[in-house]
Amino acid sequence: VAEVKLLSWSSNPEATLAAATRTYTHTVSPDITKEEIDYFLDNIRKTKLATPTEMFNYVFFIDGVTRGFTHQLVRYRIGTAFVQESLRFAVRAKLSVLATPALAAQPGSPAMKRYAEAVASCADAYYSGISEGVPVEDMRGILPTNVLTRIFFSGVLKTLASIYTQRMCCMAQPGEWRYVCTQIKRLIREVHPAMADFLTPPGMGGKCGFNADFDKPCRYVGKTVEDLA
């Protein structure tokens, strides 16, 4: 159910990124040709000298994600900033809780019934406690992790590329992350097509972080974008 909106982005990133990258070849100037832009945008993705990709920022508004998702999102502390809807002081007039894809696929099952009953019990305790004078910041602790929330999120290109590679990996938790990352890449492509190409899944340019003997084999190696669609 998550919806991602792109609110703000850096101007002229392709030429600026390419010109900054060209500095590594001892040519220091903001003036750059189309051919040079294509060349240096390709080469910056092949080197560890990635500082230029830290110069471009995108700001998103993400609505309808769980607090479990945002708990994971705010772990990314380098090149990021967050402002999230608070449950500490504001009483939610209406609570929405995500039924995960696995649960939603079996709406009449005993598991789904127990899940819905547990959510309803938490909501009842939340509102009852507040009405009895318990501080909101105390009662929020009883709410499910899957309660939906909203968050403003900004990230530099390098960080977004790292998040995309990690969270689109076959090892990562499916569902919300895959849905949000797909929207982020699509939105960046609409304003900066070349920048969206930096967001690459493992096996197609992105480096998988699961290479230990005890990790499961990557299902993406050797696959194309069409294979994963």
PAKE-501646 format. One record per residue: residue number from 1; residue in one letter; x, z, y of N, C-alpha, C in turn. Coordinates in Angstrom, 1 decimal. Layout:
N
ROKOL, NUM, a, X, Z, Y, X, Z, Y, X, Z, Y;
...
This chain:
229
ROKOL, 1, v, 0.8, 0.0, -1.2, 0.0, 0.0, 0.0, 0.9, 0.0, 1.3;
ROKOL, 2, a, 2.2, 0.1, 1.1, 3.1, 0.2, 2.3, 3.0, -1.0, 3.1;
ROKOL, 3, e, 3.0, -0.8, 4.4, 3.1, -2.0, 5.4, 4.3, -1.7, 6.3;
ROKOL, 4, v, 5.1, -2.8, 6.4, 6.3, -2.7, 7.2, 6.2, -3.6, 8.4;
ROKOL, 5, k, 6.5, -3.1, 9.6, 6.5, -3.9, 10.8, 7.9, -3.9, 11.5;
ROKOL, 6, l, 8.3, -5.0, 11.9, 9.6, -5.1, 12.6, 9.3, -5.0, 14.1;
ROKOL, 7, l, 9.8, -3.9, 14.7, 9.5, -3.6, 16.1, 10.6, -4.1, 17.1;
ROKOL, 8, s, 11.9, -4.1, 16.7, 12.9, -4.4, 17.6, 14.1, -4.9, 16.8;
ROKOL, 9, w, 14.9, -5.8, 17.4, 16.1, -6.3, 16.8, 17.1, -6.8, 17.8;
ROKOL, 10, s, 18.3, -6.9, 17.4, 19.4, -7.4, 18.2, 19.2, -8.8, 18.6;
ROKOL, 11, s, 19.6, -9.2, 19.8, 19.5, -10.6, 20.2, 20.8, -11.4, 19.8;
ROKOL, 12, n, 20.6, -12.7, 19.5, 21.7, -13.6, 19.3, 22.7, -13.0, 18.2;
ROKOL, 13, p, 22.3, -12.5, 17.1, 23.2, -11.9, 16.2, 24.1, -12.9, 15.4;
ROKOL, 14, e, 23.6, -14.1, 15.1, 24.4, -15.0, 14.3, 25.7, -15.3, 15.0;
ROKOL, 15, a, 25.6, -15.8, 16.3, 26.8, -16.2, 17.1, 27.7, -15.0, 17.3;
ROKOL, 16, t, 27.1, -13.9, 17.7, 27.9, -12.7, 18.0, 28.6, -12.2, 16.8;
ROKOL, 17, l, 28.0, -12.1, 15.6, 28.6, -11.7, 14.4, 29.7, -12.6, 14.0;
ROKOL, 18, a, 29.5, -13.9, 14.1, 30.5, -14.9, 13.8, 31.7, -14.8, 14.7;
ROKOL, 19, a, 31.5, -14.6, 16.0, 32.6, -14.5, 17.0, 33.4, -13.3, 16.7;
ROKOL, 20, a, 32.7, -12.2, 16.4, 33.4, -10.9, 16.2, 34.2, -11.0, 14.9;
ROKOL, 21, t, 33.7, -11.7, 13.9, 34.4, -11.9, 12.6, 35.6, -12.8, 12.9;
ROKOL, 22, r, 35.5, -13.8, 13.7, 36.6, -14.7, 14.0, 37.8, -14.0, 14.6;
ROKOL, 23, t, 37.6, -12.8, 15.2, 38.7, -12.0, 15.7, 39.7, -11.7, 14.7;
ROKOL, 24, y, 39.3, -11.6, 13.4, 40.3, -11.3, 12.4, 41.3, -12.5, 12.2;
ROKOL, 25, t, 41.0, -13.7, 12.7, 41.9, -14.8, 12.6, 42.7, -15.0, 14.0;
ROKOL, 26, h, 42.6, -13.9, 14.8, 43.3, -13.9, 16.1, 42.8, -14.8, 17.1;
ROKOL, 27, t, 41.5, -15.2, 17.0, 40.9, -16.0, 18.1, 39.8, -15.0, 18.7;
ROKOL, 28, v, 40.1, -14.6, 19.9, 39.2, -13.6, 20.5, 38.5, -14.1, 21.7;
ROKOL, 29, s, 37.2, -14.5, 21.4, 36.4, -15.1, 22.5, 34.9, -15.1, 22.0;
ROKOL, 30, p, 34.0, -14.9, 23.0, 32.6, -15.0, 22.6, 32.0, -16.4, 22.4;
ROKOL, 31, d, 32.8, -17.4, 22.8, 32.4, -18.8, 22.7, 32.7, -19.3, 21.3;
ROKOL, 32, i, 31.7, -19.9, 20.7, 31.9, -20.3, 19.3, 31.0, -21.5, 19.0;
ROKOL, 33, t, 31.4, -22.4, 18.1, 30.6, -23.6, 17.8, 29.7, -23.3, 16.6;
ROKOL, 34, k, 28.8, -24.2, 16.4, 27.8, -24.1, 15.3, 28.6, -24.1, 13.9;
ROKOL, 35, e, 29.6, -25.0, 13.8, 30.4, -25.1, 12.6, 31.1, -23.8, 12.3;
ROKOL, 36, e, 31.7, -23.2, 13.4, 32.4, -21.9, 13.2, 31.4, -20.8, 12.8;
ROKOL, 37, i, 30.2, -20.8, 13.4, 29.2, -19.8, 13.1, 28.9, -19.8, 11.6;
ROKOL, 38, d, 28.6, -21.0, 11.0, 28.4, -21.1, 9.6, 29.5, -20.7, 8.8;
ROKOL, 39, y, 30.7, -21.0, 9.2, 31.9, -20.7, 8.4, 32.2, -19.2, 8.4;
ROKOL, 40, f, 32.1, -18.5, 9.5, 32.4, -17.1, 9.6, 31.3, -16.2, 9.1;
ROKOL, 41, l, 30.0, -16.7, 9.2, 28.9, -15.9, 8.5, 29.1, -16.0, 7.0;
ROKOL, 42, d, 29.6, -17.0, 6.5, 29.8, -17.1, 5.0, 31.0, -16.2, 4.6;
ROKOL, 43, n, 32.0, -16.2, 5.4, 33.2, -15.5, 5.1, 33.1, -14.0, 5.3;
ROKOL, 44, i, 32.3, -13.5, 6.2, 32.2, -12.1, 6.4, 31.6, -11.4, 5.2;
ROKOL, 45, r, 30.8, -12.2, 4.4, 30.2, -11.7, 3.2, 31.2, -11.6, 2.0;
ROKOL, 46, k, 32.4, -12.1, 2.2, 33.4, -12.1, 1.2, 34.6, -11.2, 1.4;
ROKOL, 47, t, 34.5, -10.4, 2.5, 35.6, -9.5, 2.8, 35.1, -8.1, 3.0;
ROKOL, 48, k, 36.1, -7.1, 2.8, 35.8, -5.7, 3.1, 35.8, -5.4, 4.6;
ROKOL, 49, l, 36.2, -6.4, 5.4, 36.3, -6.2, 6.8, 34.9, -6.4, 7.4;
ROKOL, 50, a, 34.0, -5.4, 7.2, 32.6, -5.6, 7.5, 32.1, -4.9, 8.8;
ROKOL, 51, t, 33.1, -4.5, 9.6, 32.7, -3.8, 10.9, 31.7, -4.6, 11.7;
ROKOL, 52, p, 31.9, -5.9, 11.8, 30.9, -6.7, 12.7, 29.4, -6.5, 12.2;
ROKOL, 53, t, 29.2, -6.3, 10.9, 27.8, -6.1, 10.4, 27.2, -4.8, 10.8;
ROKOL, 54, e, 28.0, -3.9, 11.4, 27.5, -2.6, 11.9, 27.1, -2.7, 13.4;
ROKOL, 55, m, 27.2, -3.9, 14.0, 26.9, -4.1, 15.4, 25.4, -4.5, 15.6;
ROKOL, 56, f, 24.6, -4.7, 14.6, 23.3, -5.3, 14.8, 22.3, -4.4, 14.1;
ROKOL, 57, n, 21.3, -4.0, 15.0, 20.3, -3.0, 14.6, 18.9, -3.6, 14.5;
ROKOL, 58, y, 18.1, -3.1, 13.5, 16.7, -3.4, 13.4, 15.9, -2.2, 13.3;
ROKOL, 59, v, 14.7, -2.2, 14.0, 13.9, -1.0, 14.0, 12.5, -1.4, 13.3;
ROKOL, 60, f, 12.1, -0.6, 12.4, 10.9, -0.8, 11.6, 9.9, 0.4, 11.7;
ROKOL, 61, f, 8.7, 0.0, 11.6, 7.6, 1.1, 11.4, 7.1, 0.9, 10.0;
ROKOL, 62, i, 7.2, 1.9, 9.2, 6.7, 1.8, 7.8, 5.6, 2.8, 7.6;
ROKOL, 63, d, 4.4, 2.2, 7.3, 3.2, 3.0, 7.1, 2.7, 2.9, 5.7;
ROKOL, 64, g, 2.2, 4.0, 5.2, 1.6, 4.1, 3.9, 2.6, 4.2, 2.8;
ROKOL, 65, v, 3.7, 5.0, 3.0, 4.6, 5.3, 2.0, 4.6, 6.8, 1.7;
ROKOL, 66, t, 5.0, 7.2, 0.5, 4.9, 8.6, 0.1, 6.0, 9.4, 0.7;
ROKOL, 67, r, 5.8, 10.7, 0.8, 6.9, 11.6, 1.3, 8.0, 11.6, 0.3;
ROKOL, 68, g, 7.7, 11.3, -1.0, 8.8, 11.1, -1.9, 9.7, 9.9, -1.5;
ROKOL, 69, f, 9.1, 8.8, -1.1, 9.9, 7.7, -0.6, 10.7, 8.1, 0.6;
ROKOL, 70, t, 10.1, 8.8, 1.6, 10.9, 9.1, 2.8, 12.0, 10.1, 2.5;
ROKOL, 71, h, 11.8, 11.0, 1.6, 12.8, 11.9, 1.2, 14.1, 11.2, 0.7;
ROKOL, 72, q, 13.8, 10.1, 0.0, 15.0, 9.2, -0.4, 15.5, 8.4, 0.7;
ROKOL, 73, l, 14.6, 7.9, 1.6, 15.1, 7.0, 2.7, 16.0, 7.8, 3.6;
ROKOL, 74, v, 15.7, 9.0, 4.0, 16.5, 9.7, 5.0, 17.8, 10.2, 4.4;
ROKOL, 75, r, 18.1, 10.0, 3.2, 19.4, 10.2, 2.7, 20.5, 9.3, 3.2;
ROKOL, 76, y, 20.0, 8.1, 3.6, 20.9, 7.1, 4.2, 21.2, 7.5, 5.7;
ROKOL, 77, r, 22.4, 8.2, 5.9, 22.7, 8.8, 7.1, 23.6, 8.0, 8.0;
ROKOL, 78, i, 24.3, 7.0, 7.5, 25.3, 6.2, 8.2, 24.6, 4.9, 8.8;
ROKOL, 79, g, 24.6, 4.8, 10.1, 24.0, 3.6, 10.7, 22.5, 3.6, 10.7;
ROKOL, 80, t, 21.9, 4.8, 10.6, 20.4, 4.9, 10.6, 19.9, 5.9, 11.6;
ROKOL, 81, a, 18.6, 5.8, 11.8, 17.9, 6.8, 12.6, 16.4, 6.9, 12.1;
ROKOL, 82, f, 15.8, 8.1, 12.2, 14.5, 8.2, 11.7, 13.6, 9.1, 12.6;
ROKOL, 83, v, 12.3, 8.8, 12.7, 11.4, 9.6, 13.4, 10.1, 9.5, 12.5;
ROKOL, 84, q, 9.8, 10.6, 11.8, 8.7, 10.6, 10.8, 7.5, 11.5, 11.3;
ROKOL, 85, e, 6.4, 11.1, 10.9, 5.2, 11.9, 11.1, 5.4, 13.3, 10.5;
ROKOL, 86, s, 5.1, 14.3, 11.3, 5.3, 15.7, 10.9, 4.1, 16.3, 10.3;
ROKOL, 87, l, 4.3, 17.0, 9.2, 3.2, 17.8, 8.6, 3.4, 19.3, 8.9;
ROKOL, 88, r, 4.4, 19.6, 9.8, 4.7, 21.0, 10.1, 3.6, 21.6, 11.0;
ROKOL, 89, f, 3.2, 20.9, 12.0, 2.2, 21.5, 12.9, 0.9, 20.8, 13.0;
ROKOL, 90, a, 0.9, 19.5, 12.7, -0.4, 18.7, 12.8, -1.1, 18.8, 11.5;
ROKOL, 91, v, -2.4, 19.1, 11.6, -3.3, 19.1, 10.5, -3.8, 17.7, 10.2;
ROKOL, 92, r, -3.6, 17.2, 9.0, -4.0, 15.9, 8.7, -5.5, 15.9, 8.5;
ROKOL, 93, a, -6.2, 15.1, 9.3, -7.7, 15.0, 9.2, -8.1, 14.4, 7.9;
ROKOL, 94, k, -7.2, 13.5, 7.4, -7.6, 12.9, 6.1, -6.3, 12.7, 5.3;
ROKOL, 95, l, -6.3, 13.1, 4.1, -5.1, 13.0, 3.2, -5.3, 11.8, 2.3;
ROKOL, 96, s, -4.3, 10.9, 2.2, -4.2, 9.8, 1.2, -3.0, 10.1, 0.3;
ROKOL, 97, v, -3.3, 9.9, -1.0, -2.2, 10.2, -2.0, -2.1, 9.0, -2.9;
ROKOL, 98, l, -0.9, 8.5, -3.1, -0.7, 7.3, -3.8, -0.9, 7.5, -5.3;
ROKOL, 99, a, -1.6, 6.7, -6.0, -1.7, 6.6, -7.4, -0.6, 5.5, -7.8;
ROKOL, 100, t, 0.4, 5.9, -8.5, 1.5, 5.0, -8.8, 1.0, 3.9, -9.7;
ROKOL, 101, p, 1.7, 2.8, -9.7, 1.3, 1.6, -10.5, 1.0, 2.0, -12.0;
ROKOL, 102, a, 1.7, 2.8, -12.6, 1.5, 3.2, -14.0, 0.1, 3.9, -14.1;
ROKOL, 103, l, -0.2, 4.8, -13.1, -1.5, 5.5, -13.2, -2.6, 4.6, -12.8;
ROKOL, 104, a, -2.4, 3.7, -11.8, -3.5, 2.8, -11.3, -3.8, 1.8, -12.4;
ROKOL, 105, a, -2.9, 1.6, -13.3, -3.2, 0.6, -14.4, -4.1, 1.2, -15.4;
ROKOL, 106, q, -4.4, 2.5, -15.4, -5.3, 3.1, -16.4, -6.2, 4.0, -15.7;
ROKOL, 107, p, -7.1, 3.4, -14.9, -8.0, 4.3, -14.0, -8.9, 5.2, -14.7;
ROKOL, 108, g, -9.3, 4.9, -15.9, -10.2, 5.8, -16.6, -9.6, 6.7, -17.6;
ROKOL, 109, s, -8.3, 6.8, -17.6, -7.5, 7.5, -18.6, -7.5, 9.0, -18.4;
ROKOL, 110, p, -7.3, 9.8, -19.4, -7.2, 11.3, -19.1, -6.1, 11.6, -18.2;
ROKOL, 111, a, -5.0, 10.9, -18.2, -3.8, 11.1, -17.3, -4.2, 10.9, -15.9;
ROKOL, 112, m, -5.0, 9.8, -15.6, -5.4, 9.5, -14.2, -6.4, 10.6, -13.8;
ROKOL, 113, k, -7.3, 11.0, -14.7, -8.3, 12.1, -14.3, -7.6, 13.4, -13.9;
ROKOL, 114, r, -6.6, 13.8, -14.7, -5.8, 15.0, -14.4, -5.1, 14.9, -13.1;
ROKOL, 115, y, -4.5, 13.7, -12.8, -3.8, 13.5, -11.6, -4.8, 13.6, -10.4;
ROKOL, 116, a, -5.9, 13.0, -10.5, -6.9, 13.0, -9.4, -7.4, 14.5, -9.2;
ROKOL, 117, e, -7.6, 15.2, -10.3, -8.1, 16.6, -10.2, -7.0, 17.4, -9.5;
ROKOL, 118, a, -5.8, 17.2, -9.8, -4.7, 18.0, -9.3, -4.6, 17.7, -7.8;
ROKOL, 119, v, -4.7, 16.5, -7.4, -4.6, 16.1, -6.0, -5.8, 16.7, -5.2;
ROKOL, 120, a, -7.0, 16.7, -5.8, -8.1, 17.3, -5.1, -8.0, 18.8, -5.0;
ROKOL, 121, s, -7.4, 19.4, -6.0, -7.2, 20.9, -5.9, -6.2, 21.2, -4.8;
ROKOL, 122, c, -5.1, 20.4, -4.7, -4.1, 20.6, -3.6, -4.8, 20.5, -2.2;
ROKOL, 123, a, -5.6, 19.4, -2.1, -6.2, 19.2, -0.8, -7.2, 20.3, -0.4;
ROKOL, 124, d, -7.9, 20.8, -1.4, -8.9, 21.9, -1.2, -8.1, 23.1, -0.8;
ROKOL, 125, a, -7.0, 23.4, -1.4, -6.2, 24.6, -1.1, -5.6, 24.5, 0.3;
ROKOL, 126, y, -5.2, 23.3, 0.6, -4.6, 23.0, 1.9, -5.5, 23.3, 3.1;
ROKOL, 127, y, -6.7, 22.7, 3.0, -7.7, 22.9, 4.1, -8.3, 24.3, 4.1;
ROKOL, 128, s, -8.5, 24.9, 2.9, -9.0, 26.2, 2.9, -8.0, 27.2, 3.5;
ROKOL, 129, g, -6.8, 27.1, 3.2, -5.8, 28.0, 3.7, -5.7, 27.9, 5.2;
ROKOL, 130, i, -5.7, 26.7, 5.8, -5.7, 26.5, 7.2, -6.9, 27.1, 7.9;
ROKOL, 131, s, -8.1, 26.9, 7.3, -9.3, 27.5, 7.8, -9.3, 29.0, 7.8;
ROKOL, 132, e, -8.5, 29.6, 6.9, -8.4, 31.0, 6.8, -7.3, 31.6, 7.7;
ROKOL, 133, g, -6.6, 30.7, 8.5, -5.6, 31.2, 9.4, -4.2, 31.1, 8.9;
ROKOL, 134, v, -3.9, 30.5, 7.8, -2.6, 30.4, 7.3, -1.9, 29.2, 8.1;
ROKOL, 135, p, -0.7, 29.4, 8.6, 0.0, 28.4, 9.4, 0.1, 27.1, 8.7;
ROKOL, 136, v, -0.1, 26.0, 9.4, -0.1, 24.7, 8.8, 1.3, 24.4, 8.1;
ROKOL, 137, e, 2.3, 24.9, 8.8, 3.7, 24.7, 8.2, 3.8, 25.4, 6.9;
ROKOL, 138, d, 3.0, 26.4, 6.6, 3.1, 27.0, 5.3, 2.2, 26.3, 4.3;
ROKOL, 139, m, 1.1, 25.8, 4.7, 0.2, 25.2, 3.7, 0.6, 23.8, 3.4;
ROKOL, 140, r, 1.5, 23.1, 4.2, 1.9, 21.8, 3.9, 2.7, 21.8, 2.6;
ROKOL, 141, g, 3.3, 22.9, 2.2, 4.1, 22.9, 1.0, 3.3, 22.7, -0.3;
ROKOL, 142, i, 2.0, 22.8, -0.2, 1.2, 22.7, -1.4, 0.8, 21.2, -1.6;
ROKOL, 143, l, 1.0, 20.4, -0.6, 0.6, 19.0, -0.7, 1.5, 18.2, -1.7;
ROKOL, 144, p, 0.9, 17.2, -2.4, 1.6, 16.4, -3.3, 2.8, 15.6, -2.7;
ROKOL, 145, t, 3.8, 15.4, -3.4, 4.9, 14.6, -2.9, 4.5, 13.2, -2.6;
ROKOL, 146, n, 3.4, 12.7, -3.3, 2.9, 11.4, -3.1, 1.9, 11.2, -2.0;
ROKOL, 147, v, 1.8, 12.2, -1.1, 0.9, 12.1, 0.0, 1.5, 11.0, 0.9;
ROKOL, 148, l, 0.7, 10.2, 1.5, 1.2, 9.0, 2.3, 1.5, 9.5, 3.7;
ROKOL, 149, t, 2.5, 8.9, 4.3, 3.0, 9.2, 5.6, 3.5, 8.0, 6.3;
ROKOL, 150, r, 4.0, 8.1, 7.5, 4.5, 7.0, 8.4, 5.9, 7.4, 8.9;
ROKOL, 151, i, 6.7, 6.4, 9.1, 8.0, 6.7, 9.6, 8.6, 5.5, 10.4;
ROKOL, 152, f, 9.2, 5.8, 11.6, 10.0, 4.9, 12.3, 11.4, 4.9, 11.7;
ROKOL, 153, f, 12.0, 3.8, 11.4, 13.3, 3.7, 10.8, 14.1, 2.6, 11.4;
ROKOL, 154, s, 15.3, 2.9, 11.8, 16.2, 1.9, 12.3, 17.5, 1.9, 11.5;
ROKOL, 155, g, 18.0, 0.7, 11.3, 19.3, 0.6, 10.5, 20.1, -0.6, 10.9;
ROKOL, 156, v, 21.4, -0.4, 10.8, 22.3, -1.6, 11.2, 22.3, -2.5, 10.0;
ROKOL, 157, l, 22.7, -3.7, 10.2, 22.7, -4.8, 9.1, 23.5, -4.3, 7.9;
ROKOL, 158, k, 24.6, -3.7, 8.1, 25.5, -3.3, 6.9, 24.7, -2.3, 6.1;
ROKOL, 159, t, 24.1, -1.4, 6.7, 23.3, -0.3, 6.0, 22.1, -0.9, 5.3;
ROKOL, 160, l, 21.4, -1.8, 6.0, 20.2, -2.4, 5.3, 20.6, -3.3, 4.1;
ROKOL, 161, a, 21.8, -3.9, 4.2, 22.2, -4.7, 3.1, 22.6, -3.8, 1.9;
ROKOL, 162, s, 23.2, -2.7, 2.2, 23.5, -1.7, 1.1, 22.3, -1.1, 0.5;
ROKOL, 163, i, 21.3, -0.8, 1.3, 20.1, -0.2, 0.8, 19.4, -1.2, -0.1;
ROKOL, 164, y, 19.3, -2.5, 0.4, 18.6, -3.5, -0.4, 19.3, -3.7, -1.8;
ROKOL, 165, t, 20.6, -3.8, -1.8, 21.3, -4.0, -3.0, 21.0, -2.9, -4.0;
ROKOL, 166, q, 21.1, -1.6, -3.5, 20.9, -0.5, -4.4, 19.5, -0.4, -4.9;
ROKOL, 167, r, 18.5, -0.5, -4.0, 17.1, -0.3, -4.3, 16.4, -1.5, -5.0;
ROKOL, 168, m, 17.0, -2.6, -5.0, 16.5, -3.8, -5.7, 17.1, -3.9, -7.1;
ROKOL, 169, c, 18.0, -3.0, -7.4, 18.7, -3.0, -8.7, 17.7, -2.6, -9.8;
ROKOL, 170, c, 17.9, -3.1, -11.0, 17.0, -2.9, -12.1, 17.0, -1.4, -12.5;
ROKOL, 171, m, 18.1, -0.7, -12.1, 18.2, 0.8, -12.4, 17.4, 1.6, -11.4;
ROKOL, 172, a, 17.0, 1.1, -10.2, 16.4, 1.9, -9.2, 14.9, 2.1, -9.6;
ROKOL, 173, q, 14.3, 3.1, -8.9, 12.9, 3.4, -9.1, 12.1, 2.2, -8.6;
ROKOL, 174, p, 11.2, 1.6, -9.5, 10.4, 0.5, -9.0, 9.2, 0.9, -8.1;
ROKOL, 175, g, 8.4, 0.0, -7.7, 7.2, 0.3, -6.9, 7.5, 0.3, -5.5;
ROKOL, 176, e, 7.4, 1.4, -4.8, 7.5, 1.4, -3.3, 8.7, 0.8, -2.8;
ROKOL, 177, w, 9.9, 1.1, -3.3, 11.1, 0.6, -2.8, 11.2, -0.9, -2.9;
ROKOL, 178, r, 10.8, -1.5, -4.0, 10.9, -2.9, -4.1, 9.9, -3.6, -3.1;
ROKOL, 179, y, 8.8, -3.0, -3.0, 7.8, -3.5, -2.0, 8.2, -3.5, -0.6;
ROKOL, 180, v, 8.8, -2.3, -0.2, 9.3, -2.2, 1.2, 10.5, -3.1, 1.4;
ROKOL, 181, c, 11.5, -3.1, 0.5, 12.7, -3.9, 0.7, 12.3, -5.4, 0.8;
ROKOL, 182, t, 11.4, -5.8, 0.0, 11.0, -7.2, 0.1, 10.4, -7.5, 1.5;
ROKOL, 183, q, 9.6, -6.6, 2.0, 9.0, -6.9, 3.4, 10.1, -6.8, 4.4;
ROKOL, 184, i, 11.0, -5.9, 4.3, 12.1, -5.8, 5.3, 12.9, -7.1, 5.4;
ROKOL, 185, k, 13.3, -7.7, 4.2, 14.0, -8.9, 4.2, 13.2, -10.1, 4.7;
ROKOL, 186, r, 11.9, -10.1, 4.4, 11.0, -11.2, 4.9, 10.9, -11.1, 6.4;
ROKOL, 187, l, 10.8, -9.9, 7.0, 10.7, -9.8, 8.4, 12.0, -10.1, 9.2;
ROKOL, 188, i, 13.1, -9.8, 8.6, 14.4, -10.1, 9.2, 14.5, -11.7, 9.2;
ROKOL, 189, r, 14.1, -12.3, 8.0, 14.3, -13.7, 7.9, 13.4, -14.5, 9.0;
ROKOL, 190, e, 12.3, -13.9, 9.3, 11.4, -14.5, 10.3, 12.1, -14.6, 11.7;
ROKOL, 191, v, 13.0, -13.6, 12.0, 13.6, -13.6, 13.4, 15.1, -14.1, 13.3;
ROKOL, 192, h, 15.7, -13.8, 12.2, 17.2, -14.1, 12.0, 17.4, -14.6, 10.6;
ROKOL, 193, p, 17.1, -15.8, 10.3, 17.3, -16.3, 8.9, 18.6, -16.0, 8.3;
ROKOL, 194, a, 19.7, -16.3, 9.0, 21.0, -16.1, 8.5, 21.3, -14.6, 8.2;
ROKOL, 195, m, 20.7, -13.7, 8.9, 21.0, -12.3, 8.7, 20.3, -11.8, 7.4;
ROKOL, 196, a, 19.1, -12.4, 7.1, 18.4, -12.0, 5.9, 19.2, -12.3, 4.7;
ROKOL, 197, d, 20.1, -13.3, 4.7, 20.9, -13.6, 3.6, 21.9, -12.5, 3.2;
ROKOL, 198, f, 22.2, -11.6, 4.1, 23.1, -10.5, 3.8, 22.4, -9.5, 2.8;
ROKOL, 199, l, 21.1, -9.5, 2.8, 20.4, -8.6, 1.9, 20.2, -9.3, 0.5;
ROKOL, 200, t, 21.1, -8.9, -0.4, 21.3, -9.6, -1.7, 21.2, -8.7, -2.8;
ROKOL, 201, p, 20.4, -9.0, -3.9, 20.3, -8.1, -5.0, 21.5, -8.1, -5.9;
ROKOL, 202, p, 21.7, -7.1, -6.7, 22.9, -7.1, -7.6, 22.9, -8.4, -8.5;
ROKOL, 203, g, 24.1, -8.9, -8.8, 24.2, -10.1, -9.7, 24.1, -11.3, -8.9;
ROKOL, 204, m, 23.7, -11.3, -7.6, 23.6, -12.5, -6.8, 24.3, -12.3, -5.5;
ROKOL, 205, g, 25.5, -11.6, -5.5, 26.2, -11.4, -4.3, 26.4, -9.9, -4.0;
ROKOL, 206, g, 25.3, -9.1, -4.3, 25.3, -7.7, -4.1, 26.1, -7.1, -5.3;
ROKOL, 207, k, 26.8, -6.0, -5.0, 27.6, -5.4, -6.1, 26.8, -4.2, -6.7;
ROKOL, 208, c, 26.6, -4.3, -8.0, 25.8, -3.2, -8.7, 26.6, -2.0, -8.7;
ROKOL, 209, g, 26.0, -0.8, -8.5, 26.7, 0.5, -8.5, 26.6, 1.2, -9.8;
ROKOL, 210, f, 26.1, 0.5, -10.9, 25.9, 1.1, -12.2, 26.8, 0.4, -13.2;
ROKOL, 211, n, 28.1, 0.8, -13.3, 29.0, 0.1, -14.1, 29.7, 1.1, -15.2;
ROKOL, 212, a, 29.2, 2.3, -15.3, 29.7, 3.3, -16.2, 29.3, 2.9, -17.6;
ROKOL, 213, d, 30.0, 3.4, -18.6, 29.7, 3.1, -20.0, 28.3, 3.6, -20.4;
ROKOL, 214, f, 27.8, 4.7, -19.7, 26.5, 5.2, -20.1, 25.4, 4.6, -19.3;
ROKOL, 215, d, 25.7, 3.7, -18.3, 24.6, 3.0, -17.6, 24.0, 1.8, -18.5;
ROKOL, 216, k, 22.8, 1.5, -18.2, 22.2, 0.4, -18.9, 22.7, -0.9, -18.3;
ROKOL, 217, p, 22.8, -2.0, -19.2, 23.3, -3.3, -18.7, 22.4, -3.8, -17.6;
ROKOL, 218, c, 23.0, -4.4, -16.6, 22.3, -5.0, -15.5, 21.5, -6.2, -16.0;
ROKOL, 219, r, 20.2, -6.3, -15.7, 19.4, -7.4, -16.1, 19.5, -8.6, -15.1;
ROKOL, 220, y, 20.2, -8.4, -13.9, 20.2, -9.4, -12.9, 21.4, -10.3, -12.9;
ROKOL, 221, v, 22.4, -9.9, -13.6, 23.6, -10.8, -13.6, 23.3, -12.2, -14.1;
ROKOL, 222, g, 23.7, -13.2, -13.4, 23.5, -14.5, -13.8, 22.1, -15.1, -13.5;
ROKOL, 223, k, 21.2, -14.3, -12.9, 19.9, -14.7, -12.6, 19.9, -15.3, -11.2;
ROKOL, 224, t, 18.9, -16.1, -11.0, 18.7, -16.7, -9.7, 17.5, -16.0, -9.0;
ROKOL, 225, v, 17.3, -16.3, -7.7, 16.2, -15.7, -7.0, 14.9, -16.1, -7.6;
ROKOL, 226, e, 14.8, -17.3, -8.1, 13.6, -17.8, -8.7, 13.3, -17.1, -10.0;
ROKOL, 227, d, 14.3, -16.7, -10.7, 14.1, -15.9, -12.0, 13.5, -14.6, -11.7;
ROKOL, 228, l, 13.9, -14.0, -10.6, 13.4, -12.6, -10.3, 12.1, -12.6, -9.5;
ROKOL, 229, a, 11.6, -13.7, -9.0, 10.4, -13.8, -8.2, 9.2, -13.3, -9.0;
